[in-house]
Every structure is written in structure tokens, then in C-alpha cells.
Amino acid sequence: MLMEMSTEIDGKFWKDRKVLVTGASGFIGSHLVEELVRVGARVRAFVRYTSRGDIGMLEDVEESLLDEVEIFFGDLRDESAVERSMEDVDVVFHLGAVISIPYSYLNPEEVVQVNVMGTLSLLQAARKFDIPCLVHVSTSEVYGTAHYVPIDENHPKRGQSPYSASKIGADELARSFHLTYGLPVRIVRPFNTFGPRQSQRAVISTIIVQALRGKEIHLGNLETVRDFTFVKDTVRGLVKAAESDKAVGQEINLGTGKGWSIGETARIVLGLLGEEKKIVVDKERFRPEKSEVYRLISDNSRAKELLSWSPRYSFEEGLKITVDWFKEHLELYRREVP
Ligand SMILES: NC(=O)c1ccc[n+]([C@@H]2O[C@H](COP(=O)([O-])OP(=O)(O)OC[C@H]3O[C@@H](n4cnc5c(N)ncnc54)[C@H](O)[C@@H]3O)[C@@H](O)[C@H]2O)c1
């Protein structure tokens, strides 16, 4: 396999613990499942059903690890399925969501049903079964364009897209279940995450795929700035949040504290690939002006303090691993999606 298991994770804590992961077939979810199985947890993976039995990016998980995973097919919009998935579970990681911002412009209703109502069903079931640990995964997009940087957890929230609004709704429901019913929720808020298996709608994946395939690289606004965390670091943060009682009831940013413009990022990727391709600014790829989030850079002091978490991979190290993986898996990336 391409990456080593991260150390620091408490093997004793996870041994034989029954864990539900929603969004398990996705980018971050598949890495999380892999890590949890490695440290001895018994993982149930909530996977959106298709008649092909598609398990998404879990296909890329080493077979011996995947054999240990219980696949639970269902849809987050189905309250009874969500409830059944949580029977006999000790820890829940909630990553399942419709995550594309352009798709949320087109289909806001679906986005709200999955991201908000799906989260509500999950919280209701967690309450019913008295789940002792729930990690709800938020996103830096809830902050909107930074009023100040680095962005700490007290920064105002602003739904600049239906996606962002749905995640704010989900976060607030999670918080309210902690405040009202004492549900032991941890709200963890990754800033942009990148790595192997990410869908092509994410900026780093699209840069890599276009650099490997095309003559030119078509991107939207090159000036926007993002704080990029390598997926293994994000996963370690999620796992540490579950381990820590100090994280209960908290919102916790996960990010590196450094910002990179999209233009710079594209140039670094091209440098790693040894390619000299033209970068074309494509107006079709711009978000509506007031929906654009210009700058996201995290203050990660709380993660450092409560979880003893800080990123281990530099941007370049993470990019190198990612580029190598994409070179070997380019056939998975045939089609651009919104
Ligand atoms: N990738 C990032 O940069 C990033 C940054 C911050 C936060 N996040 C959050 O992390 C989580 C995972 O994101 P990701 O990048 O892995 O995205 P992803 O699209 O790869 O994974 C999302 C998963 O949710 C599942 N899902 C969607 N609708 C569903 C439904 N109706 N029923 C059941 N499952 C459904 C999808 O099948 C997919 O497996 C999301 O909650 C996202 O908001 C991601």
C-alpha cells in the first residue's frame, strides 16, 4: 500500500470497538475506514445503494482490510435505514454528504435532504441508542470568505452556497443535540483536504488529471486561497477527536494554517509532474461572484490544544503521494462532474 499507518492513534481504544462510518465509500471516508480497521476497530461502512453494489473508493482499500468491513447499503434520506445502521455501535463518524458546490447550485433540495435531514435522522438515532461518541464532520466552507485570517472557530458563519448553508444547518443541529440532550457530539471542521481517491470535482484532483491528460489546464478563479491538508492528517484528526473527551461539545478546525492560491497550486503540481502546460482561466468555472469564497486559512490552535493534533505531511509531500497515485489510477477519472 502507498502509505504507512499513522502512529499516535490509540490502538487500545479502538480494539474491537464497533464503529459506523457514513460516507464510507467516498474520498475521506475510505481512508478513515482503512485506518480504523488497521487499528483493530470493527467497522460498519454505510454505503449509498446502487444495483451494481458499487462500494466506490473502498474498492481501492487493500483486500485483507476490506474483508474485515461490514458493508451496510442504504441512503441517508431513509430514516429507518439510518436507525438500523446504528444498532450496537460505539462510535459514529458522520461524513456522508453531497459535497459539490456547483451541484448544490443545481439541486439544493437534494443537498438539504441528505446533508440536513440525513444528519437529523442520524442524531435522532444516536439519541435513541445512547451512542457514546459521535464525530460530525463539518467543512471550512461554513465560514464563507474570511473576515480575518487565520480563521478560528469563533469566526462568523455565512452560507455562500446551498452546500455551505446545508452544512451550517447540519452543524447547528449537531450542536443543539449536544446542548439539549447532552449527546456527546464532536464537530470537526476540515479545511480543504486532498489526496489519493479524491473526486475530480476537487481542485487538486482536477489539476492533476488535466495535467496528465490534456494540453491545457482549465481552471476557475486562480486568486482564491485555500488551506490544504493531506487526507492522512485529516483522518488522524477525526480519529483523535473520537478518542478525546475534551472534544465533546466542541467545534474543532483541522487545517495547516498556510494558504495557497489556486494558481500557485497548479504551478507546484506541474513542477512535480515535470510538465509545462498552459493554465487557462475559464469563466465557466467561476462561482457566482457573491458565492465565491476568496480566502480560507485555518487557525488550528484548538486542535493542537485539545487533540495534540498538527499536520504531519507538508503540502509538497502530500502532493507527491497524490500525483503518484493519480498516475496509476487515471482510468478512474474519465468524466468531469459538477
Ligand atoms: N474533501 C474536502 O476537502 C472536505 C473538506 C471539508 C469537509 N469535508 C467533508 O467531509 C465529508 C466527506 O467528504 P469527501 O470529500 O470524502 O466527499 P465524497 O463525495 O468523496 O464522500 C461523500 C460520501 O457521501 C455519500 N453520500 C452522498 N449522498 C448520500 C446519501 N443520500 N446516502 C448515503 N450516502 C451518501 C457519497 O456516496 C460519498 O461516499 C463531507 O461531509 C464533507 O462535507 C470534505
PDBQT file of the ligand as one rigid body, heavy atoms in Angstrom, charges set to zero:
ROOT
HETATM    1  N1  LIG A 401     -12.856  16.916   0.667  1.00  0.00    +0.000 N 
HETATM    2  C1  LIG A 401     -12.729  18.037   1.341  1.00  0.00    +0.000 C 
HETATM    3  O1  LIG A 401     -11.890  18.899   1.001  1.00  0.00    +0.000 OA
HETATM    4  C2  LIG A 401     -13.579  18.302   2.567  1.00  0.00    +0.000 A 
HETATM    5  C3  LIG A 401     -13.269  19.432   3.331  1.00  0.00    +0.000 A 
HETATM    6  C4  LIG A 401     -14.037  19.696   4.452  1.00  0.00    +0.000 A 
HETATM    7  C5  LIG A 401     -15.059  18.856   4.798  1.00  0.00    +0.000 A 
HETATM    8  N2  LIG A 401     -15.363  17.774   4.041  1.00  0.00    +0.000 N 
HETATM    9  C6  LIG A 401     -16.496  16.913   4.481  1.00  0.00    +0.000 C 
HETATM   10  O2  LIG A 401     -16.016  15.587   4.589  1.00  0.00    +0.000 OA
HETATM   11  C7  LIG A 401     -17.055  14.672   4.278  1.00  0.00    +0.000 C 
HETATM   12  C8  LIG A 401     -16.574  13.697   3.213  1.00  0.00    +0.000 C 
HETATM   13  O3  LIG A 401     -16.205  14.413   2.048  1.00  0.00    +0.000 OA
HETATM   14  P1  LIG A 401     -15.430  13.751   0.828  1.00  0.00    +0.000 P 
HETATM   15  O4  LIG A 401     -14.541  14.780   0.266  1.00  0.00    +0.000 OA
HETATM   16  O5  LIG A 401     -14.894  12.431   1.226  1.00  0.00    +0.000 OA
HETATM   17  O6  LIG A 401     -16.630  13.583  -0.206  1.00  0.00    +0.000 OA
HETATM   18  P2  LIG A 401     -17.121  12.353  -1.099  1.00  0.00    +0.000 P 
HETATM   19  O7  LIG A 401     -18.144  12.855  -2.054  1.00  0.00    +0.000 OA
HETATM   20  O8  LIG A 401     -15.971  11.610  -1.642  1.00  0.00    +0.000 OA
HETATM   21  O9  LIG A 401     -17.841  11.451   0.001  1.00  0.00    +0.000 OA
HETATM   22  C9  LIG A 401     -19.169  11.696   0.419  1.00  0.00    +0.000 C 
HETATM   23  C10 LIG A 401     -19.873  10.367   0.586  1.00  0.00    +0.000 C 
HETATM   24  O10 LIG A 401     -21.223  10.602   0.992  1.00  0.00    +0.000 OA
HETATM   25  C11 LIG A 401     -22.044   9.663   0.335  1.00  0.00    +0.000 C 
HETATM   26  N3  LIG A 401     -23.428  10.102   0.173  1.00  0.00    +0.000 N 
HETATM   27  C12 LIG A 401     -23.891  11.167  -0.529  1.00  0.00    +0.000 A 
HETATM   28  N4  LIG A 401     -25.241  11.151  -0.523  1.00  0.00    +0.000 NA
HETATM   29  C13 LIG A 401     -25.626  10.066   0.185  1.00  0.00    +0.000 A 
HETATM   30  C14 LIG A 401     -26.889   9.520   0.517  1.00  0.00    +0.000 A 
HETATM   31  N5  LIG A 401     -28.027  10.081   0.117  1.00  0.00    +0.000 N 
HETATM   32  N6  LIG A 401     -26.923   8.385   1.245  1.00  0.00    +0.000 NA
HETATM   33  C15 LIG A 401     -25.768   7.778   1.655  1.00  0.00    +0.000 A 
HETATM   34  N7  LIG A 401     -24.544   8.253   1.365  1.00  0.00    +0.000 NA
HETATM   35  C16 LIG A 401     -24.480   9.385   0.637  1.00  0.00    +0.000 A 
HETATM   36  C17 LIG A 401     -21.399   9.524  -1.055  1.00  0.00    +0.000 C 
HETATM   37  O11 LIG A 401     -21.811   8.310  -1.667  1.00  0.00    +0.000 OA
HETATM   38  C18 LIG A 401     -19.916   9.550  -0.713  1.00  0.00    +0.000 C 
HETATM   39  O12 LIG A 401     -19.441   8.247  -0.452  1.00  0.00    +0.000 OA
HETATM   40  C19 LIG A 401     -18.251  15.520   3.866  1.00  0.00    +0.000 C 
HETATM   41  O13 LIG A 401     -19.128  15.626   4.963  1.00  0.00    +0.000 OA
HETATM   42  C20 LIG A 401     -17.654  16.870   3.511  1.00  0.00    +0.000 C 
HETATM   43  O14 LIG A 401     -18.571  17.911   3.739  1.00  0.00    +0.000 OA
HETATM   44  C21 LIG A 401     -14.642  17.471   2.926  1.00  0.00    +0.000 A 
ENDROOT
TORSDOF 0
